[in-house]
Each structure stands twice: as C-alpha cells, then as structure tokens.
C-alpha cells in the first residue's frame, strides 16, 4: 500500500458479476475477524451489505463473479480504471464458475431451449474470469473462498506486502490433519492430489472424495490422477464430468476434460 500522509482510510469496494453471492457472504461471515479490518478501511461500495455508493477511485476492489454479458465486460473495464489494486475472489471470478460449462457448447442453443423469447437475451458466448478482461493484482480461489485466506489478502494489502496463501494440494492438508487417504484405503475417487488447498479438507474428513472446489493446484498432474481413477473403475464419461465442475474453465481442468471428451466421443 502506498504511503498515506493524511492518514486517510483506504477505500474498499466489493463488486458482483455472475455468481451465487457465496463469496460475498463469506466476507460478511468473517464477523469478529472482520471487525479490526473494518476499522482500517472505508467500505464505500458493497451492495450485499450497504447502500453506500462511492464513485471511486478505490484503493482496493474485491471482484466476485464471472463476465457473461457485454454490459459486464464494459463494467469491469471501468472498475479496473478506478481501482488501484484489484483482487478477483472465488471460482467464478478466477475460472468462470459453474456457468462456464456453457463454454463447451453452443450457448445459442441453450438460450433457445430456456427462454420463450431468446431475442431478449443479450449474453456472451462464454463465461470468462476477470483476468480474461483486465489485469488482476491477485486471484483468490474457492467455491466459496476461505474466509481466513480472504482476511489474509486484505491484511496483506493494508501492510503493503504479498499475501501468504499456500498453493499446495489438498493431500498435504489431509496428511497434516491425520486423515486416512480415501483413495488408498477405500478406493474412493478423489481430486485432492490436483486441487488447490483452502477447503480445510472438508470432504475427505468425512470419507468423501474431494470435488475440486478450489481449482487446480500449481503444476497439477491431472493425467496421472485420471489413470489412477481408471484403475478404480472410472470410465471416460465420468472423468469428463469430474473435471467440469465449479472450475471447469481453469486451464488444467479444461485441458483434461477435453482429453476425455475426445476419448469418449472419438471423431
């Protein structure tokens, strides 16, 4: 953060595009953790929590949701111009979200099937992350995001440093927690080996496989994991579906799903 000789509170804004609001609710659910930070920043725009309508410029902008319409695409450009530091939060903002499943099909066909008057719908062919449209200073993953990681990002901004967010796989957290590996012990398919940390190993702690809510970890070996799933009896159609989830358009998951689509529907 730049020097502030007048000791003015940094102005923070929270923006929503195509999303379920879960990541914004995570911010509100911080409760006690948020109180000290709320005293250090001025929240000038956050429709989920306040009627304040500050016009900017903004010191810190948190952006939730993917870009799905021409109006969204224009709006994020304006937000970027008025924001000194911009953070995209959640799977929708960092990987297109569950709505990015449209990216693998003809969106016009979906519109004609769902809406009585398709001509009224003005949408883009793809649901894309914020970084596909403007420079992003930091991306925070998750569906929804981890509140402790969010607080760390805000604190890091206030302290003028880089956020300390681990990038290892969910498997590391399972080991630290003492969980028995569901794949090894029970033969349960799990995305933990290729998924970014942040969930607190919720599903494996209840003997369920990881669903990949936090998207791909750094340098994930998705091909090797797929081979492991095949040995557990998973077919190509199921492998295709498992990589098309909340983070379907994250590069590593997208490429792996396309590989299985080619095998499931050759030619």
N, C-alpha and C positions, 0 to 999 in steps of 0.2 A: 504494500500500500504506500502511496506517495505521502511525503511529509504534509502535515496539516497544521500550519502555524496558527490558524484561528481556532483550533481545537473543535472544529465542527464534526458532527457525527456523519459518517459515510451514509449515503443514501442507497438503500437496497430496494429492488423491485423483484417481484415474483410473477412470471408470465405463464400463461397456459395456452397450449395449442391442442392438437388432437390427442386426448388422453382420458383416463378414467378419474383423474384428480388424486389418485392414491399417493403420488409422491408429494403433492402439496399438503395432503393430510398428514403425511409423515412429519413434515415440518411443524405443523400445528401440534402433533402428538409429542413433540420433544418436551413440552411442558417445562419442568424445572430446569432442564438443560438449556432451554431457550431463553430463560429469564435474564441471565447475565449478558447474553449476546444482544438481547432486545434493548438493553441499556446502552449498548455501544454503537448501535446502528439506528438509523431512522428508516422505518419501513414506509416508503412513500407510495407504493403500488403493490397490492396483493388482494385481488378480488375475492379470494376464498376467505379472507379474514377481515378486511376493512374496506370502507368506502373511499378511502384516500385515493386521490387521482393525480399524483405528482407527475408532471410532464417531463421531468429529467432536466439535465443529464443525470445519469445514475452511476454511482461508483461500482455497485455490484448488482448484476442481474442473474437471477436463477430462472432457467427456462425449462418448463415441463411440456412434454408433448411433441409429436412429430408434425411435419409440414405436409398437409394433404390438399390444400386448395390454393389457387392463385392469390387469394387475399392473405393467406398465411405467409406465402413466400414474400409478399411485399412487406408485411408487418415485421417479419424477423429482420429484414434489412434495416428498417427504421430503428428497431430495438438495438441492433448492433451499433448503429451510428451514435446512439445516445448512451451507450454503456461502456465504461472504462474496462470492466472485467466481466466476462460472460461465462457462466457455468451451465452446461446442459445437464439436467438431472433425470435419471430414470431410463428404462429400456426404450420408451417411445422417443425420447429426445436424443438418445445415443445410438439407437439401432432401428428406428422406425416403428417399433412396437408390434403388438399383435396385428394391428391394421396393415402392417407391411406384407401380410400374406397376399394382399392384392397384387403385389409386385410380380408374382409368379403367374398371373393370369390376366385376362382381358377385363379391365375394370368396367368397360362399357357394357359388357355382358352382365356383370353384377348389378349395375345401375338399372338396366332394363328389367331385370328379374325382381328387384326390390321395390322400385318406385313406380307409382302409377303414371307419373309424368316425368320421364327422365330428362326432358329438356330443361327442367327447372334446376337440375343438379349441376353445379359448376365445381368440378373436382379435378385433381391432377391424376395422372395415370399411376403414379407411385406415391407411397407414404415414405418420406425420407427423414433422416435425422437432421438435427440443427446444423451439424458440421458440413452437411452437403450444400448448405446455402451461405453460411457466413463463418468467419474464423471464430473458433471456440477456445477459450483460455483453459478450460478444464472440463472433463467429462466424468460424471458420477453415475455409475451403473446401478441396475437393480430394478426389480418389479415386485414391490416398490423398493425405493432406495433404503439403505440402512441409516437410521437417524444419527447414530454415532459418527458415521462417515460424513454425513451432511454437516454436523456441527464442526467436525474437524476441518472441512473445506472452508466454512465461514470464518472460523478462528484463524486459519492459516492466512486468509486474505487480510484480516484485521492486523495480523502480526507481520505481514509482508514477507511471507515465506511460502514454500511449496507444500501442498497438503501431503501428509504422510498417510497414504492409503495403500495397504498391501495389495499385490497383484497376483498372489499365488492361487493355486486351485483349492476347491472345497475339500479335497482329500487331505490337505495339510491340516485343516481345521478339525477334520474328523480324527486324525491321529492325536492332535493336541487334546481333544475332548475325551479320548479313550474309546471312541465308537468302534465297534466291530464292522469291518468292511462288508456292506450288504451284497456286493458283487461276489466277493471271495467266499463269504460264509453262507449266503443264501441263494446265490445265483440270480440276484435281482439286478436288472439293468439300471445303470446309474450314470448320469452325466457329470458327476463330481470331478473326475480326472481332467476334464477340459473346461470346467466352469470357474469363473472368477469368484473369489471369496467375497463374503459380505452378508450372507443369509444367516450365519450362525449355525450352519448345518442342521437346519430345522427338520427337513425330510429324512435324512439318514439317521437322525437321532430317534426317529420313530419307525425305523426299519423300512423306510421307503427310499427309492432311488431319487437322486437329485434331478430336478426338471430343468436346470439351466437358467434360473430366473435372473442371474447376474451376468449372463452372457459369457462369451469365451474369455478364458484367461489369456495371459501372454503366451504366444507360441504354442497353442494347443495342438496336440496330435490327434485330431479327430478321426483320421483314417485308422489308426491303431485301435482306438476305442471302438470304432464300428466293427472291426474284426473280432474284438472281444465280445461284443453284443451278438454277433453272428454265432459264435460258439455257444452262446446261451440260448440260441434258437430264434433270434430276432430276424425277421425277413426284411427285404429291401423296402417294402411299403411302410413298415413300421419305423425303419431307420430314417426314411424320408420325413415322416411326420414328427419324429422326435427332435429333429434339428430345425423344424419350422414351428417355432413357438413364439414366446414374447420377444425373442431376439433373432427372429428368422432372417433379417437382412443384415445382421452383423457379418462381416466378411467371412470369417472362418466357418460359421454355421451355414451361411448361404452357399458357399462353395461345396461343403459336404453334402448338403441336401440336394444340390443339383447333380452331384455324382450319383446319388442313389436314385434320383428321378430318371436318369439316363439308363440305369440298370433295370429299374422297374418297368420302364416304358421304352425299350430299345427301338431306335429308328424313329 
